[in-house]
Amino acid sequence: MNSCGCGKSIFMIVSVASTPERFKNGGILKQSQKPSVHHQTLRVLEWDKLCHSVSSFASTSLGRESTRAQLWSLDQTYQESLRLLDETNAALEIHKHGGCTMDFSTIDAVLVKSAIQHARRMLPVDGNEAMAVVALLQLAETLQLNLKAVIKEDADWYKRFMPISEVIMGLVINRSLVKLIQQVVDEDGSVKDSASSALKQSRDQVRTLERKLYQLMDSLVRNNVNETSSLEVSNVDGRWCIKSGANLTNLKGLLLSSGSGVGSIIEPLSAIPLNDELQQARALAAKAEADVLLKLTEKMQMDLEDIEKLLDSVIQLDVINARATYGLSFGGTCPDLFLAENKNGSSTGAHLSGHGTSEASYPIKREWTLHLPKAYHPLLVQQHRENLQKARKDVSLAISEQRRKKLQGVKFNVKEETDINLSSLEMQVTRLEQSPPVPVDFFIAQRTRVLVITGPNTGGKTICLKTVGLAAMMARSGLHVLASEPVRIPWFDYVFADIGDEQSLSQSLSTFSGHLKQISDIKAQSTNQSLVLLDEVGAGTNPLEGAALGMSLLESFAETGALLTIATTHHSELKTLKYSNDAFENACMEFDEVNLKPTYKILWGIPGRSNAINIAERLGVPKKVLDKARKQYGAASTEINEVIIDMERFKQEFQERVNEARYHLMLSRDLYENLLVTKRKLMEHGTDQRYRKMREVSEAAAVGRSLLHKKVRQLRSSATQPSQPTAADKSQNASATSNQHTAADINERPTTSESKHPAKVGQQSSSGITHKHLMDLVTLAILLVVENTGQKDCFIKVDFPSSICIAEKKRAPKVGDMVRVSSLGKKATVLEVESSKGQLVVQAGNMKLKLKLTDVET
């Protein structure tokens, strides 16, 4: 993590309640003006740089000024902050949609503002101002048309774009004014000749006189030119003249100017009348043009209020778009902003209920007063991005220069030097890409009122304080906080900070006295909704007295002070406050003991060590001095540091286990999702197979029924017309006999007792078809189905022609009875009886058959 503005800093109090008018446009205080504590605070936190960075995303000059003024004011109430965040979220939704872009680069807000001022003072607007008004009206109309098109596709977008959609739909556009301006003013801002007859006549006269003067001057130049002088036509104050490098003696006219080395400028006598007429014609044309613009101004005055409101609305949209574009460019996250109420040590809050940031979105983080994971210092991110862009640009320029020289045939005398230069530039790009700003994590529970951060010098403690302070001010101003994960942050009415080395020469205060006075002011002005940032509390005096005073100050803030106080220190005594007061929490900046470098990461719940001796060793302090320092530091302190080292090691091991658990959890989630996908595919495949088998069974059953009906018709025909069987009949009978034999091979043959009673098996129906013949046909159909589909365990429904009636009457079987299926010659168990339909379902081996009652024997 790089330091940002790490020069000699001063004490600061960030009061976000009011801003003087001289700061509203991002102005800088003059030397004669004495800066207030509030302005010193903003300067040390470098809030002005952040305001400038955000305003650079505005498209208009007035939009940039308004953005800086709004951010600099920091006077928003809680409800106003929620409204600003809703506006920023709506602009982000518009960016993501892409169908209703807010591009204001086509308008010149300054010219529109000038036109409004001229019209209000009854002064004619010029052509450029009129065309700027046209551009503004056309932009507003385009915004409305695009929004209406989006809403027409899906009406829900109107709510998602709120409150911006309400502003856009409320724009008042005077199309008749646009048409009128376009009729009289050209695109370049000049008044058209067709604007009025007087203007056209005057301009025609001007063009005629200019043509005559050109012809006159051309003839005079040709007649008076010689080898020793050069003549040229010149224009002086709108009058046509002749300029010569030498004095002219043979040209009569008025001498306008002359001098050595300059030559002479003469207005010929013959050109004077024409020049006078030309001046009069130009004056008449200017008057006619002014009359046209004055009439146009009178038309604008009728809609002046609407134009002014339209300009204000467009500037407001430009400011909103700048905030959203900044967050989108730097990867901001919409904060869950809540209003904390400090009552008996508890903290509750009303949450932001805007676009996807409702309280329900943060069920886990409600226990935190401040939940700021992976938060970046915005100016460090911006600085790193600018450095990386510059380094990449340098590499591109170096490559382009090499290519240019190669194309021009330039020979490199020292080729290695150019290669080394390009290689060093590429290495710089690589270093910047591999060393981005390090984010910090702040997880402060509701019960915590004071956070004490310890750690080594140059470890990033001050940057952490500034990151939290800027994040609080950004959330209040309607900006997204630069964090990689969702943020929960309270609305602070004031941000106070005492950072750096503050001396007051005017008040004869030393560094320590300056700190005490400023902390005393902070204690007096802070409320139970304030954020207090204290850097190196208790420093600058005797360590024992400073530690005692620091402990007392922090305990005072914990009891009756701000909502949250964050302090950094090197005093070991302040680290022990956590173990005697639940309102305190410890944290430290992590330090790499191997490389003796800070990692800029925060370790929670662990008091840190300053590592001053180790850092001194890294900076080259003699070993003898370091050994003596370690000896004087004492064994007790060494034991404490050893305990701290063990705690840090345990914390690191715990974090490694947590990261490992998160990794395995992620893998488990991926496997679970893959299993769900596989299960869904298997179910879909099973369903497809089932439907396919059902179709095959249905098709085979249809084929079987067709064959069955065909055989029935043949048997019926042979029964009604007895004759000698033909060769074809014999062949068919042989085929049927073969099929019956196949069925007999598969199933058991009829018993002897059954064959002795042919009347029970083969009684003839009223149509001449025996029951045995019919069952043989059914068996043939079933075999065809089984052979074609491979399905053995299935239901087969056999529909007989209504003309076939079995004469034999049988007792209706019951569920569980053993019956004999005549067509199969096998015994079967009755599974289901449908007496009303005269049907039953039986189980015969692996097959379930649905037959009529007449098809079985009890």
LUMKENU-479070 format. One record per residue (C-alpha): residue in three letters; x negated, z, y negated. Coordinates in steps of 0.02 Angstrom, whole numbers, padded with zeros to 5 digits, always signed. Each point is the difference from the previous one (the first is absolute). Layout:
<nodes>
ALAXZY...
</nodes>
This chain:
<nodes>
MET+00000+00000+00000ASN-00069-00049-00167SER+00021+00108-00151CYS+00106-00067-00140GLY-00048+00052-00174CYS-00121+00132+00059GLY-00085+00021-00167LYS+00013+00159-00098SER+00184+00043+00014ILE+00101+00118-00105PHE+00141+00123+00027MET+00171-00079+00004ILE+00181+00048-00006VAL+00119-00137+00055SER+00162+00036-00088VAL+00126-00128+00057ALA+00130+00052-00126SER-00037-00100-00156THR-00113-00135-00070PRO-00043-00033-00183GLU+00055-00165-00072ARG-00179-00056-00031PHE-00028-00001+00190LYS+00158-00092+00046ASN-00080-00172+00003GLY-00156+00056+00089GLY-00093+00026-00163ILE-00162+00099-00017LEU-00016+00147-00116LYS-00109-00027-00151GLN-00153+00107-00029SER+00084+00089-00143GLN+00145+00054+00109LYS-00025+00159+00100PRO+00057-00029+00180SER+00122+00124+00074VAL-00024+00086+00166HIS+00129-00118+00075HIS-00099-00154-00052GLN-00163+00074+00062THR+00084+00029+00167LEU+00061-00178+00016ARG-00171-00065-00048VAL-00092+00105+00130LEU+00122-00047+00137GLU-00023-00179-00062TRP+00187-00024-00009ASP-00027-00131-00136LYS-00098-00108+00123LEU+00140+00012+00127CYS+00129-00046-00133HIS-00104-00151-00047SER-00018-00050+00183VAL+00188+00006+00028SER+00041-00089-00163SER-00114-00145+00048PHE+00132-00051+00128ALA+00129-00032-00138SER+00026-00183-00046THR+00035+00018-00187SER-00100+00083-00139LEU+00149+00107-00049GLY+00023+00046+00184ARG-00180+00060+00009GLU+00021+00105-00156SER+00163+00074+00063THR-00077+00040+00170ARG-00144+00094-00080ALA+00119+00093-00117GLN+00118+00052+00141LEU-00140+00060+00114TRP-00091+00089-00139SER+00154+00097-00057LEU+00023+00101+00162ASP+00157+00077-00073GLN+00121-00045+00141THR+00124+00123+00068TYR+00026+00015+00187GLN+00152-00115-00003GLU-00094-00127-00107SER-00143+00001+00124LEU+00121-00036+00142ARG+00074-00144-00101LEU-00174-00073-00031LEU-00041+00010+00186ASP+00166-00085+00042GLU-00046-00141-00119THR-00172-00019+00078ASN+00074-00003+00176ALA+00129-00130-00052ALA-00138-00111-00071LEU-00095+00016+00164GLU+00156-00055+00094ILE+00010-00152-00112HIS-00183-00040+00035LYS+00029+00013+00187HIS+00155-00110-00006GLY-00088-00136-00099GLY+00158-00089-00056CYS+00018+00086-00168THR-00176+00013-00072MET-00026+00079-00170ASP-00132-00108-00085PHE-00001+00025-00189SER-00157-00101-00039THR+00104-00144-00069ILE+00059+00096-00154ASP-00090+00053-00159ALA+00076+00168-00040VAL-00098+00014-00163LEU+00075-00162-00068VAL+00175+00057+00051LYS-00027+00165-00088SER-00062-00093-00155ALA+00154-00113+00004ILE+00114+00153+00007GLN-00090+00079-00148HIS+00011-00161-00103ALA+00184-00022+00039ARG+00036+00180-00047ARG-00085-00028-00170MET+00093-00164-00030LEU-00162-00098+00015PRO+00002-00165+00094VAL-00080+00003+00171ASP-00128-00132+00041GLY+00011-00122+00143ASN-00116+00095+00116GLU+00101+00159-00022ALA+00161-00094+00036MET-00073-00074+00161ALA-00059+00174+00051VAL+00180+00059-00015VAL+00054-00148+00109ALA-00130+00047+00132LEU+00066+00179+00000LEU+00181-00055+00023GLN-00047-00123+00137LEU-00100+00133+00091ALA+00147+00119-00004GLU+00115-00136+00066THR-00122-00040+00141LEU-00006+00184+00049GLN+00189+00009+00007LEU+00018-00160+00101ASN-00132+00054+00126LEU+00079+00171+00020LYS+00173-00074+00023ALA-00068-00118+00133VAL-00078+00147+00094ILE+00160+00103-00013LYS+00101-00148+00062GLU-00103-00001+00160ASP+00019+00187+00026ALA+00096+00115-00119ASP-00102+00149+00060TRP-00148-00062-00103TYR+00089+00051-00160LYS-00009+00184+00053ARG-00178-00017+00063PHE-00055-00074-00167MET+00083+00137-00101PRO-00025+00045-00140ILE-00090-00164-00040SER+00147-00105+00059GLU+00111+00091-00125VAL-00121-00038-00141ILE-00014-00185+00046MET+00187-00025+00020GLY+00027+00085-00168LEU-00107-00126-00096VAL+00099-00094-00134ILE-00050-00183-00012ASN+00059-00115-00142ARG-00014-00174+00075SER+00071-00083-00156LEU-00146+00070-00101VAL-00122-00071+00126LYS+00082-00170-00013LEU+00000+00006-00191ILE-00185+00046-00010GLN-00048-00136+00123GLN+00096-00128-00105VAL-00099+00034-00159VAL-00170+00066+00062ASP-00121-00093+00113GLU-00096+00084+00143ASP-00157+00012-00106GLY+00095+00097-00134SER+00019-00142-00125VAL+00169-00040-00076LYS+00070-00164+00062ASP+00035-00144-00120SER+00178-00004+00065ALA+00030+00178-00059SER+00072-00064-00166SER+00017-00164-00095ALA-00097+00067-00150LEU-00145+00050+00111LYS-00004-00170+00084GLN+00004-00091-00168SER-00139+00107-00073ARG-00112-00020+00152ASP+00028-00188+00001GLN-00054-00006-00182VAL-00154+00105+00040ARG-00051-00118+00141THR+00026-00152-00113LEU-00108+00071-00139GLU-00136+00052+00123ARG-00003-00176+00070LYS-00018-00074-00176LEU-00139+00121-00044TYR-00092-00041+00160GLN+00006-00185-00039LEU-00058+00031-00180MET-00145+00111+00053ASP-00053-00123+00133SER-00011-00142-00126LEU-00096+00107-00125VAL-00126+00053+00132ARG-00029-00180+00056ASN-00022-00060-00179ASN-00121+00137-00054VAL-00106+00026+00153ASN-00184-00045-00011GLU-00159+00024+00098THR-00056+00156-00092SER+00159+00104+00011SER+00133+00040+00127LEU+00182+00022-00047GLU+00135+00089+00094VAL+00182+00048-00032SER+00028+00187-00026ASN+00148+00113-00031VAL-00013+00137-00131ASP+00150+00115-00020GLY+00112-00134+00070ARG-00063-00137-00117TRP-00088-00155+00066CYS-00178-00021-00069ILE-00164-00091+00034LYS-00157+00095+00048SER-00171-00076-00029GLY-00175+00058+00044ALA-00063-00060-00169ASN+00068-00009-00178LEU+00121-00143-00024THR-00011-00093-00165ASN+00111-00149+00032LEU+00154+00097+00066LYS+00120+00062-00134GLY+00091+00161+00034LEU+00003+00188-00018LEU-00158+00089+00056LEU+00059+00150+00102SER-00172+00065+00053SER-00181-00052+00002GLY-00172+00073+00037SER-00171-00037+00067GLY+00000-00025+00185VAL+00190+00009+00006GLY+00050-00162-00082SER+00155-00034-00103ILE+00186+00011+00033ILE+00102-00117-00111GLU+00187-00028-00009PRO+00020-00183-00051LEU+00110-00036-00152SER+00105-00120+00102ALA+00037+00137+00127ILE+00055+00133-00124PRO+00182-00058-00017LEU+00018-00018+00189ASN-00076+00172+00027ASP+00122+00075-00125GLU+00147-00082+00089LEU-00068+00059+00167GLN-00008+00180-00062GLN+00179-00010-00061ALA+00059-00077+00164ARG-00088+00136+00100ALA+00080+00134-00108LEU+00171-00076+00031ALA-00035-00006+00188ALA-00057+00181+00000LYS+00158+00051-00093ALA+00111-00096+00121GLU-00092+00081+00147ALA+00021+00173-00077ASP+00186-00034-00023VAL+00017-00044+00184LEU-00094+00157+00054LEU+00102+00107-00120LYS+00162-00062+00077LEU-00074+00035+00171THR-00044+00176-00057GLU+00178+00029-00060LYS+00061-00047+00173MET-00124+00121+00079GLN+00057+00141-00115MET+00171-00004+00082ASP-00080+00046+00168LEU-00148+00099-00067GLU+00050+00163+00085ASP+00022-00085+00167ILE-00169-00087-00016GLU-00084+00165-00044LYS+00081+00089+00147LEU-00049-00145+00112LEU-00181+00015-00056ASP+00001+00188+00030SER+00074-00025+00175VAL-00130-00131+00045ILE-00141+00113-00061GLN+00076+00142+00102LEU+00002-00112+00155ASP-00180-00050-00036VAL-00051+00183-00004ILE+00091+00037+00163ASN-00079-00152+00081ALA-00172+00057-00058ARG+00023+00170+00083ALA+00060-00080+00162THR-00137-00132+00002TYR-00133+00134-00027GLY+00063+00100+00149LEU+00013-00157+00105SER-00175-00057-00047PHE-00086+00165+00037GLY+00105+00054+00149GLY+00105+00137-00078THR+00131+00106+00086CYS+00164+00057-00076PRO-00010+00190-00018ASP+00137+00115+00060LEU+00017+00086-00168PHE+00093+00165+00002LEU+00039+00135-00126ALA-00072+00165+00060GLU+00079+00166-00046ASN-00108+00152+00017LYS+00107+00147+00052ASN-00073+00148+00093GLY-00145-00102+00060SER+00108-00135+00079SER+00011-00180-00050THR+00148-00114+00017GLY+00028-00169-00074ALA+00118-00141-00039HIS-00073-00157+00073LEU-00009-00178-00056SER+00143-00098+00077GLY-00049-00175-00046HIS-00051-00152+00101GLY-00048+00067+00168THR-00071+00165-00063SER+00141+00118+00039GLU-00026+00176+00062ALA+00042-00057+00175SER-00155-00109-00002TYR-00112+00154-00012PRO+00063+00123+00132ILE-00175+00062+00045LYS-00072+00018-00173ARG+00132+00115-00075GLU-00112+00147+00038TRP-00130-00063-00123THR-00008+00031-00187LEU-00124-00144-00012HIS-00021-00128+00138LEU-00129-00128-00056PRO-00080-00087+00150LYS-00133-00134-00020ALA+00008+00005-00190TYR-00121-00103-00104HIS-00066+00025-00175PRO+00078-00152-00088LEU-00148-00033-00114LEU-00123+00008+00145VAL+00104-00128+00095GLN+00006-00113-00152GLN-00187+00018-00031HIS-00041-00040+00182ARG+00113-00153-00004GLU-00080-00064-00160ASN-00176+00026+00068LEU+00044-00089+00161GLN+00079-00147-00091LYS-00152-00015-00113ALA-00119+00005+00149ARG+00099-00135+00091LYS+00004-00105-00157ASP-00189+00016-00017VAL-00021-00061+00179SER+00114-00148-00032LEU-00094-00046-00159ALA-00167+00012+00090ILE+00060-00114+00140SER+00072-00124-00126GLU-00164-00001-00097GLN-00099-00037+00157ARG+00117-00144+00046ARG-00010-00070-00177LYS-00189-00001+00003LYS-00004-00082+00171LEU+00118-00137-00060GLN-00109-00028-00153GLY-00155-00013+00109VAL-00084+00152-00073LYS-00141+00061+00111PHE-00017+00187+00021ASN-00176+00056-00030VAL+00035+00170+00075LYS+00139-00021+00126GLU-00022+00175+00066GLU+00041+00073-00171THR+00170-00086-00008ASP+00039+00051+00178ILE-00046+00181-00037ASN+00109-00001-00156LEU+00151-00066+00095SER-00033+00119+00144SER-00007+00150-00116LEU+00165-00050-00080GLU+00081-00017+00171MET-00069+00169+00052GLN+00075+00077-00156VAL+00170-00072+00046THR-00018+00071+00175ARG-00046+00172-00066LEU+00151+00003-00114GLU+00116-00057+00139GLN-00066+00135+00115SER+00009+00141-00128PRO+00176+00003-00073PRO+00062+00154-00095VAL+00035+00146+00115PRO+00179+00067-00003VAL+00038+00186-00008ASP+00137+00099+00086PHE+00098+00139-00084PHE+00122+00100+00107ILE+00055+00154-00097ALA+00136+00108+00078GLN+00144+00075-00096ARG-00068+00176+00011THR-00166-00053-00078ARG-00017+00029-00187VAL-00189-00013-00018LEU-00118-00116+00094VAL-00186+00043-00006ILE-00117-00146+00038THR-00182+00035+00035GLY-00144-00109+00051PRO-00165-00075-00053ASN-00041-00075-00168THR+00033-00188-00011GLY+00123+00025+00143GLY+00151-00072-00090LYS+00092+00159-00052THR+00027-00060-00179ILE+00060-00170+00058CYS+00127+00086+00112LEU+00067+00098-00149LYS+00015-00159-00103THR+00084-00092+00143VAL+00136+00132+00014GLY+00024+00007-00189LEU+00014-00190-00017ALA+00118-00009+00150ALA+00117+00128-00082MET-00001-00095-00165MET+00026-00168+00087ALA+00150+00064+00097ARG+00078+00069-00159SER-00029-00166-00091GLY+00089-00104+00132LEU-00158-00066+00083HIS-00033-00006+00185VAL-00138+00117+00057LEU-00151-00084+00079ALA+00015+00071+00176SER+00003-00079+00172GLU+00143+00109+00063PRO+00163+00070-00072VAL-00026+00127-00138ARG+00100+00156-00044ILE-00042+00070-00171PRO+00091+00118-00118TRP+00047-00047-00177PHE-00119+00094-00116ASP+00051+00031-00180TYR-00182+00027-00051VAL-00170-00036+00075PHE-00137+00115-00063ALA-00183-00022+00042ASP-00162+00087-00041ILE-00135-00119+00060GLY-00180-00019-00051ASP-00119+00078-00125GLU+00096+00042-00159GLN-00090+00065-00152SER+00083+00025-00169LEU-00130-00008-00137SER+00133+00010-00135GLN+00062+00166+00071SER-00175+00062+00049LEU+00050+00012+00183SER-00120-00013+00146THR+00043-00089+00162PHE+00065+00158+00083SER+00097+00053-00155GLY+00076-00173-00016HIS+00060+00007+00179LEU+00078+00172-00024LYS+00092-00050-00158GLN+00070-00157+00078ILE+00053+00091+00160SER+00083+00131-00108ASP+00098-00138-00089ILE+00048-00075+00167LYS+00062+00170+00061ALA+00107+00018-00155GLN+00077-00175+00006SER+00023-00030+00186THR+00173+00015+00077ASN+00062+00018+00177GLN+00007-00191+00010SER-00178-00034-00060LEU-00155-00062+00089VAL-00164+00086-00045LEU-00170-00073+00046LEU-00153+00112-00023ASP-00175-00063+00033GLU-00140+00126+00039VAL+00104+00151-00047GLY-00106+00152-00046ALA-00158-00104-00027GLY-00118+00011-00147THR-00036+00188+00003ASN-00067+00137+00114PRO+00054-00047+00178LEU+00072+00172+00040GLU+00098+00013-00162GLY+00052-00183+00011ALA+00063+00024+00178ALA+00098+00156-00047LEU+00077-00087-00151GLY+00039-00154+00103MET+00089+00102+00133SER+00103+00090-00131LEU+00049-00163-00087LEU+00053-00085+00162GLU+00100+00153+00055SER+00087-00003-00170PHE+00047-00185+00023ALA+00062+00039+00176GLU+00115+00138-00062THR+00076-00065-00162GLY-00084-00165-00035ALA+00029-00183+00038LEU+00090-00077+00146LEU-00166-00056+00072THR-00180+00040-00048ILE-00149-00091+00074ALA-00172+00073-00036THR-00176-00044+00053THR-00139+00129+00010HIS-00169+00047+00072HIS+00036+00187+00003SER+00011+00066+00177GLU+00113+00143-00055LEU+00140-00121-00047LYS+00002-00065+00178THR+00060+00169+00064LEU+00162+00001-00103LYS+00091-00094+00138TYR-00023+00144+00122SER+00082+00126-00117ASN+00134-00106-00084ASP+00115-00125+00086ALA+00019-00098-00163PHE-00180-00062+00017GLU-00070-00139+00108ASN-00179-00055+00030ALA-00072-00173+00015CYS-00174-00073-00009MET-00085-00166-00024GLU-00079-00061+00161PHE-00189-00019+00002ASP-00102-00102+00124GLU-00133+00122+00060VAL-00099-00137+00088ASN-00016-00123-00144LEU+00020+00133-00135LYS+00134-00103-00086PRO+00177+00045-00050THR+00142-00090+00091TYR+00126+00031-00141LYS+00129+00059+00127ILE+00097+00163-00014LEU+00001+00126+00142TRP+00150+00116-00009GLY+00001+00185+00038ILE-00190+00011-00002PRO-00107+00072-00141GLY-00146-00114-00038ARG-00182+00028-00037SER-00092-00062-00154ASN-00150-00066+00100ALA-00105+00016-00158ILE-00161+00035+00095ASN+00029-00145+00120ILE+00036-00117-00144ALA-00156+00061-00089GLU-00099-00040+00156ARG+00072-00175+00002LEU-00048-00023-00183GLY-00181+00041+00038VAL-00020+00182-00052PRO-00159+00073+00079LYS+00024+00083+00170LYS-00084+00161-00058VAL+00129+00022-00137LEU+00142-00037+00121ASP-00062+00126+00130LYS-00012+00136-00131ALA+00175-00043-00062ARG+00070+00014+00175LYS-00085+00168+00023GLN+00070+00067-00163TYR+00172-00069+00040GLY+00015+00136+00131ALA+00045+00020+00181ALA+00180+00049-00038SER+00033-00162-00090THR-00083-00092+00143GLU+00118+00082+00125ILE+00149-00047-00108ASN-00060-00179-00007GLU-00021-00001+00188VAL+00180+00056+00019ILE+00052-00136-00120ILE-00103-00127+00099ASP+00089+00052+00161MET+00168-00016-00088GLU-00046-00172-00065ARG-00057-00055+00173PHE+00162+00066+00076LYS+00098-00091-00135GLN-00090-00163+00035GLU+00024+00017+00188PHE+00183+00039-00027GLN+00018-00153-00111GLU-00085-00107+00132ARG+00124+00064+00129VAL+00143-00035-00117ASN-00063-00177-00030GLU-00021-00024+00187ALA+00176+00064+00031ARG+00067-00117-00133TYR-00092-00145+00081HIS+00072+00040+00172LEU+00171+00025-00077MET-00013-00171-00077LEU-00050-00074+00168SER+00146+00091+00083ARG+00119-00071-00128ASP-00066-00174+00031LEU+00017+00022+00188TYR+00175+00070-00020GLU+00049-00148-00108ASN-00074-00119+00128LEU+00096+00088+00139LEU+00160-00017-00097VAL-00032-00185-00025THR-00040-00022+00186LYS+00156+00097+00050ARG+00106-00108-00113LYS-00077-00158+00073LEU+00030+00062+00179MET+00181+00039-00039GLU+00023-00169-00080HIS-00083-00083+00150GLY+00109+00098+00121THR+00156-00048-00095ASP-00053-00183+00000GLN-00034+00006+00188ARG+00168+00084+00032TYR+00093-00130-00100ARG-00097-00138+00088LYS+00045+00068+00172MET+00180+00018-00053ARG+00002-00181-00054GLU-00078-00055+00165VAL+00126+00103+00100SER+00143-00070-00103GLU-00061-00178+00024ALA-00024+00026+00187ALA+00171+00080+00015ALA+00075-00148-00090VAL-00085-00117+00124GLY+00064+00107+00145ARG+00178-00001-00068SER-00008-00187-00021LEU-00056-00023+00180LEU+00131+00124+00060HIS+00141-00091-00089LYS-00066-00165+00066LYS-00001+00063+00179VAL+00173+00075-00020ARG+00067-00167-00060GLN-00081-00088+00146LEU+00070+00123+00126ARG+00172-00009-00079SER-00005-00188+00006SER-00055-00001+00182ALA+00137+00125+00045THR+00140-00103-00078GLN-00063-00168+00072PRO-00065+00027+00178SER-00108-00142+00064GLN-00155-00036+00100PRO-00152+00067-00086THR-00113-00133-00073ALA-00187+00000+00006ALA-00008+00075-00174ASP+00119+00139+00052LYS-00108+00037+00149SER-00152+00010-00109GLN+00088+00120-00119ASN+00062+00107+00145ALA-00175+00005+00071SER-00068+00056-00169ALA+00132+00136-00014THR-00036+00056+00178SER-00185+00008-00041ASN+00035+00107-00153GLN+00112+00115+00102HIS-00138+00018+00127THR-00120+00045-00139ALA+00120+00134-00060ALA+00017+00061+00176ASP-00189+00013+00015ILE-00008+00106-00156ASN+00146+00115+00042GLU+00062+00077+00161ARG+00112-00104+00112PRO+00182+00054+00037THR+00024+00120+00143THR+00080-00050+00163SER+00158+00098-00031GLU+00025-00092-00164SER-00019-00170+00081LYS+00137+00041+00123HIS+00127+00010-00140PRO-00009-00166-00089ALA+00169+00029-00079LYS-00076+00136-00110VAL-00146-00106-00057GLY+00063-00175-00012GLN+00184+00002-00042GLN+00054-00157-00086SER+00062+00003-00181SER+00154-00084-00063SER-00106-00145-00062GLY-00080-00030+00169ILE-00170+00081-00040THR-00051+00141+00114HIS-00069+00163-00065LYS-00161-00029+00096HIS-00027-00168-00084LEU+00024+00082-00169MET-00122+00141+00035ASP-00128-00123+00063LEU+00011-00091-00166VAL-00020+00165-00094THR-00154+00041+00103LEU-00073-00171-00038ALA+00026+00027-00187ILE-00081+00172+00006LEU-00151-00068+00093LEU-00018-00136-00131VAL+00002+00129-00139VAL-00128+00112+00085GLU-00111-00147+00042ASN+00001-00069-00178THR-00021+00164-00096GLY-00089+00118+00118GLN+00125+00136-00049LYS+00057+00103+00150ASP+00067+00154-00086CYS+00137-00078-00105PHE+00188-00019-00015ILE+00078-00162+00061LYS+00175-00038-00060VAL+00093-00127+00107ASP+00158-00080-00070PHE+00110-00085+00128PRO+00125-00134-00043SER+00172+00070-00030SER+00073-00116+00130ILE-00094+00088+00138CYS+00091+00151+00069ILE-00054+00103+00149ALA+00146+00044+00110GLU-00070+00154+00080LYS+00046+00167-00080LYS-00123+00141+00012ARG-00007+00185-00045ALA-00086+00029-00166PRO-00167+00088+00029LYS-00059+00149-00101VAL-00166+00041-00086GLY-00125+00052+00133ASP+00085-00092+00143MET-00102-00111+00112VAL+00070-00177+00004ARG-00052-00162+00080VAL-00034-00154-00104SER+00058-00142+00109SER-00100-00135-00088LEU-00163+00094+00024GLY+00037+00082+00164LYS-00068+00164-00066LYS+00064+00172-00037ALA+00008+00057-00180THR+00042+00157-00097VAL+00142-00002-00127LEU-00066+00046-00174GLU+00150-00037-00108VAL+00183-00051+00028GLU+00108-00090-00128SER+00171+00002+00082SER+00088-00076-00151LYS-00110-00156+00012GLY-00011+00003+00188GLN-00190+00008-00006LEU-00138+00118+00055VAL-00189+00019-00015VAL-00102+00027+00158GLN-00185+00033+00038ALA-00068-00107+00142GLY-00185+00028+00019ASN-00085-00048-00164MET+00151-00096-00062LYS+00150+00059-00096LEU+00152-00111+00024LYS+00161-00004-00097LEU+00134-00064+00120LYS+00186-00003+00020LEU+00084+00125+00115THR+00043-00141+00120ASP-00183-00041+00024VAL-00042+00162+00091GLU+00059+00092+00155THR+00016+00187+00008
</nodes>
